[in-house]
Amino acid sequence: MNTVKNCDLLLFLTGAFDPNIPEEGPTAPPAGWLDVIHGYQDHKGGDADPLYPPPPAYTPQPELNKNTLVPNVRVPMVSEAVARDALLRFVDSKWRYSSKPARNLVFKELKPITVYRYRLESFTETRTSAWQFEPYNGQLVDGPQFGASPPPWDVPLALPPAFSDRVEKLRVPHSSLVKLCHKCNGCGRTRCGTCHGRGRKRCIYCHGYRRKRNKRCTSCNGRGHKRCTLCQGQGSRSCSVCLGTQQLLHFILLTVTWKNDVSDFIPDRQPDFPDQRFQQVSGDPYFVDASVLVYPIQGFPDQEICDVSTRLINEHLRRHRDTRRILQQRQTIELVPLTQALYTFNGKNYNYYVYGAENQVFTWTKERGSSSVPLGARQESATLYPGISCYGYKYIFIYIYIYIKLYINVLRCQSFLSGLSGLIL
């Protein structure tokens, strides 16, 4: 080690080539470089990141022939005042729509539609690990001399709030060890790859001939070479892995991932209403069942919800059984309000939908038969919001006014420039 340090000093002072400075090694420890830690034998070195399945004691087992009963169903209702207010808020958000028809329409019927949304959530935990390292500067080494490292699933951690996503990383106790740097072999410096340890490079202008066009090269001052700017002429650089400390502190980093796996289902019972709209709104969760493991729903009026409950629960168990630990499950049945509002205006029939607990409004953007006319469509048969509304004309007048003002200013600039050029000439 003293010989290496003396050579390093000589290289620093003279800039001469030193064969004792090694070339750059691998950026990650090669296989077999690190010791084997009990409970983490799957590590092969390098970028390996093994996944540890939970032990049988951490895997809950479902009980056979067990089901969950739900209470009676109630259908949410929307009043005319709520439906009218929702439509007014909708047309106010559309600058081409006038609010006059929404204020003066006459409701014919409000049809409440029962829409169920089934949701299954599985709060799971996954544990993986990987070797990490950092430059060793004399910090405390929590190695095997303090005891055996606990297995991955025995490392204690505080649980986050249920049904939330979080990732936490921590060092496995008693897994640290100090090794020579694998990139510089413990030298602290590596040979410069640009000048290959010589500290200088051939001049790119004269290509080492010292002269260019029968004149001395002004770039290298006739030397034929220039000092390497990457290593400042030393021929070597400080190791980018150990930062010159010559040693690395290796440890196992445990990564714990909590994830809430969510599956939703809404039966398609209303062909005139797009189901993807339900993803943007909330409903009334009148039934919530939470436990370590939940069981299929039985006795619900909609048999499709019961069948989907059985299918999704089995899918979640198969998906997480071998790789993740299920901490808790929760199944919810929401009643998502959906009301079809039928109304008349100026003797014609129209309709729209009010959906979600937020009372959002949906209307078709093109005509779908005689009873459903789009809001704001430019059609002869559409009389509710034909063409551009009064708000549209207002914005058109504003655009025309701005255009005229800009045109007048351009004319004034042209007149000024022509007068100025006449004075100069």
SULDA-V760693 format. One record per backbone hydrogen bond with DSSP energy under -0.5 kcal/mol. NH is the residue of the N-H (numbers start at 1). CO is the residue of the C=O. If there is no record, write none. Layout:
BEGIN
nh:NH co:CO
nh:NH co:CO
END
This chain:
BEGIN
nh:5 co:1
nh:6 co:2
nh:7 co:3
nh:8 co:4
nh:9 co:5
nh:10 co:6
nh:11 co:7
nh:12 co:8
nh:13 co:9
nh:14 co:10
nh:15 co:11
nh:19 co:17
nh:21 co:18
nh:22 co:20
nh:25 co:183
nh:33 co:30
nh:37 co:35
nh:40 co:37
nh:43 co:40
nh:46 co:29
nh:48 co:45
nh:52 co:127
nh:53 co:51
nh:58 co:55
nh:59 co:56
nh:60 co:58
nh:66 co:63
nh:68 co:296
nh:70 co:298
nh:76 co:74
nh:83 co:79
nh:84 co:80
nh:85 co:81
nh:86 co:82
nh:87 co:83
nh:88 co:84
nh:89 co:85
nh:90 co:86
nh:91 co:87
nh:92 co:88
nh:93 co:89
nh:93 co:90
nh:94 co:91
nh:95 co:93
nh:97 co:94
nh:103 co:99
nh:104 co:100
nh:105 co:101
nh:106 co:344
nh:108 co:342
nh:109 co:342
nh:111 co:109
nh:111 co:340
nh:112 co:110
nh:113 co:338
nh:115 co:113
nh:117 co:334
nh:118 co:265
nh:119 co:332
nh:120 co:263
nh:121 co:330
nh:122 co:261
nh:123 co:121
nh:123 co:328
nh:124 co:122
nh:124 co:259
nh:125 co:325
nh:126 co:257
nh:127 co:52
nh:128 co:255
nh:129 co:50
nh:130 co:253
nh:132 co:251
nh:134 co:249
nh:136 co:247
nh:137 co:135
nh:142 co:140
nh:143 co:141
nh:146 co:143
nh:147 co:144
nh:154 co:151
nh:155 co:151
nh:155 co:152
nh:156 co:154
nh:164 co:161
nh:166 co:258
nh:168 co:256
nh:170 co:254
nh:172 co:252
nh:175 co:172
nh:176 co:142
nh:177 co:250
nh:179 co:248
nh:181 co:246
nh:185 co:181
nh:186 co:181
nh:187 co:184
nh:190 co:237
nh:191 co:22
nh:192 co:235
nh:196 co:192
nh:197 co:192
nh:198 co:195
nh:201 co:226
nh:203 co:224
nh:207 co:203
nh:209 co:206
nh:212 co:215
nh:215 co:212
nh:217 co:210
nh:221 co:217
nh:222 co:217
nh:223 co:220
nh:226 co:201
nh:228 co:199
nh:232 co:228
nh:233 co:228
nh:234 co:231
nh:237 co:190
nh:239 co:188
nh:243 co:239
nh:245 co:242
nh:248 co:179
nh:249 co:134
nh:250 co:177
nh:250 co:248
nh:251 co:132
nh:253 co:130
nh:253 co:251
nh:254 co:170
nh:254 co:252
nh:255 co:128
nh:256 co:168
nh:256 co:254
nh:257 co:126
nh:257 co:255
nh:258 co:166
nh:258 co:256
nh:259 co:124
nh:259 co:257
nh:261 co:122
nh:261 co:259
nh:262 co:260
nh:263 co:120
nh:265 co:118
nh:267 co:116
nh:269 co:267
nh:273 co:270
nh:277 co:274
nh:278 co:275
nh:279 co:276
nh:280 co:277
nh:281 co:278
nh:284 co:335
nh:285 co:283
nh:286 co:284
nh:286 co:333
nh:287 co:333
nh:289 co:331
nh:291 co:329
nh:298 co:68
nh:303 co:301
nh:305 co:302
nh:306 co:302
nh:307 co:303
nh:308 co:304
nh:309 co:305
nh:310 co:306
nh:311 co:307
nh:312 co:308
nh:313 co:309
nh:314 co:310
nh:315 co:311
nh:316 co:312
nh:317 co:313
nh:318 co:314
nh:319 co:315
nh:320 co:316
nh:321 co:317
nh:324 co:320
nh:325 co:125
nh:326 co:324
nh:327 co:123
nh:327 co:325
nh:328 co:123
nh:329 co:291
nh:330 co:121
nh:331 co:289
nh:332 co:119
nh:333 co:287
nh:334 co:117
nh:334 co:332
nh:335 co:284
nh:336 co:115
nh:336 co:334
nh:337 co:335
nh:338 co:113
nh:339 co:354
nh:340 co:111
nh:341 co:339
nh:341 co:352
nh:342 co:109
nh:342 co:340
nh:343 co:350
nh:344 co:106
nh:345 co:348
nh:348 co:345
nh:350 co:343
nh:352 co:341
nh:353 co:362
nh:354 co:339
nh:355 co:360
nh:356 co:337
nh:357 co:282
nh:359 co:356
nh:360 co:355
nh:362 co:353
nh:368 co:372
nh:372 co:369
nh:373 co:371
nh:375 co:364
nh:377 co:374
nh:379 co:377
nh:382 co:379
nh:383 co:381
nh:387 co:377
nh:389 co:96
nh:393 co:389
nh:394 co:390
nh:395 co:391
nh:396 co:392
nh:397 co:393
nh:398 co:394
nh:399 co:395
nh:400 co:396
nh:401 co:397
nh:402 co:398
nh:403 co:399
nh:404 co:400
nh:405 co:401
nh:406 co:402
nh:407 co:403
nh:408 co:404
nh:409 co:405
nh:410 co:406
nh:411 co:407
nh:412 co:408
nh:413 co:409
nh:414 co:410
nh:415 co:411
nh:416 co:412
nh:417 co:413
nh:418 co:414
nh:419 co:415
nh:420 co:416
nh:421 co:417
nh:422 co:418
nh:423 co:419
nh:424 co:420
nh:425 co:421
END
